[in-house]
């Protein structure tokens, strides 16, 4: 299994969300890798639940042939940045450079101006 790279979309199991809940989906949860370093990767979670009420916390993204999402509309959570060991993931797809750069710009704006996650300091210099 190759190490994930920035822009990759993976399925991860047993994510402990920062709200304290555990993702118990048997298929796992889609995530976007934003940084890989020393046996770990940093990622953002992705959901297909409608998040328009919290639009500044989420980047709306549509299904295409590169990301291979199951649902037509998906949302990348910009509020929380997670860190995990490089293990137990399933590669799914990736974002194009253009879309990835848009997501990173939105992440930068959210983290700098609205609410900063503790992991942001570790990935900030790469954004």
C-alpha positions in Angstrom: 0.0 0.0 0.0 1.5 3.3 -1.1 1.6 6.2 1.3 -1.2 8.7 0.7 -0.4 12.1 -0.8 -1.9 15.5 -0.5 -5.2 15.7 -2.6 -6.0 12.0 -2.1 -9.4 11.0 -0.9 -9.4 7.9 1.4 -11.9 5.9 3.3 -11.0 5.7 7.0 -12.6 3.5 9.7 -13.2 4.3 13.4 -12.5 8.0 13.2 -13.0 9.6 16.6 -14.5 13.0 15.7 -13.7 16.1 17.6 -17.2 16.3 18.9 -16.5 13.0 20.8 -18.5 10.7 18.6 -17.0 7.6 16.9 -17.6 6.8 13.3 -19.0 3.3 13.3 -19.7 2.9 9.6 -18.6 -0.5 8.3 -17.4 1.2 5.1 -15.5 4.0 6.8 -15.7 7.7 6.2 -14.3 9.7 3.3 -11.5 12.1 4.1 -9.2 14.5 2.2 -5.5 14.2 2.9 -3.9 17.7 3.3 -0.4 16.8 4.6 1.7 13.7 4.9 4.6 13.7 7.4 6.7 11.2 9.4 4.3 8.2 9.3 1.2 10.3 9.8 -1.2 12.2 7.6 -3.4 15.2 8.3 -6.9 15.2 6.9 -10.3 16.9 6.6 -13.5 14.9 6.9 -16.1 14.8 4.1 -19.8 14.3 4.5 -22.8 14.1 2.1 -25.3 15.4 4.8 -26.6 18.8 3.9 -24.5 21.4 5.7 -25.9 24.6 4.1 -26.9 26.0 7.5 -23.2 26.0 8.4 -21.9 27.0 5.0 -18.8 28.8 6.3 -17.6 25.6 8.0 -17.9 23.5 4.8 -16.6 23.6 1.3 -19.3 22.3 -1.1 -17.9 19.8 -3.7 -19.6 17.9 -6.5 -19.1 14.3 -7.5 -16.8 13.8 -10.5 -14.7 11.0 -12.1 -11.5 11.9 -10.0 -13.0 12.1 -6.5 -15.4 9.2 -7.0 -17.9 10.3 -4.4 -21.0 8.2 -4.1 -23.3 11.3 -3.6 -23.7 14.2 -6.1 -23.1 16.9 -3.5 -20.6 16.6 -0.6 -19.1 18.9 2.0 -15.5 19.1 3.2 -15.3 20.1 6.9 -13.0 23.1 7.2 -13.4 23.5 11.0 -11.5 20.4 12.2 -8.1 19.0 11.1 -7.3 15.5 12.1 -4.1 13.5 12.3 -3.8 9.7 11.8 -1.1 7.1 11.4 -0.6 5.9 7.9 -2.5 2.6 8.1 -5.9 1.1 7.7 -7.2 3.2 4.8 -8.6 2.5 1.4 -7.7 4.9 -1.5 -10.8 6.1 -3.2 -9.9 9.0 -5.5 -8.3 12.5 -5.5 -9.0 16.1 -6.1 -7.7 18.0 -9.1 -5.1 20.6 -8.4 -7.6 23.4 -9.1 -10.2 22.1 -6.7 -7.6 21.2 -4.1 -6.2 24.7 -4.2 -9.7 26.1 -3.8 -10.3 23.9 -0.7 -6.9 25.0 0.7 -7.7 28.6 0.2 -11.0 28.2 2.0 -9.4 26.2 4.8 -6.8 29.0 5.2 -9.5 31.6 5.4 -11.6 29.7 7.9 -8.7 28.8 10.1 -7.2 32.3 10.1 -10.4 34.3 10.4 -13.1 32.2 12.0 -11.9 29.4 14.2 -8.4 27.8 14.5 -8.0 24.1 15.1 -5.0 23.0 17.1 -3.6 20.9 14.2 -3.7 24.0 11.9 -0.3 25.2 13.2 1.3 22.0 11.9 -0.2 22.2 8.4 -0.3 26.0 8.0 3.1 26.4 6.3 2.0 24.0 3.6 -1.2 25.8 2.7 
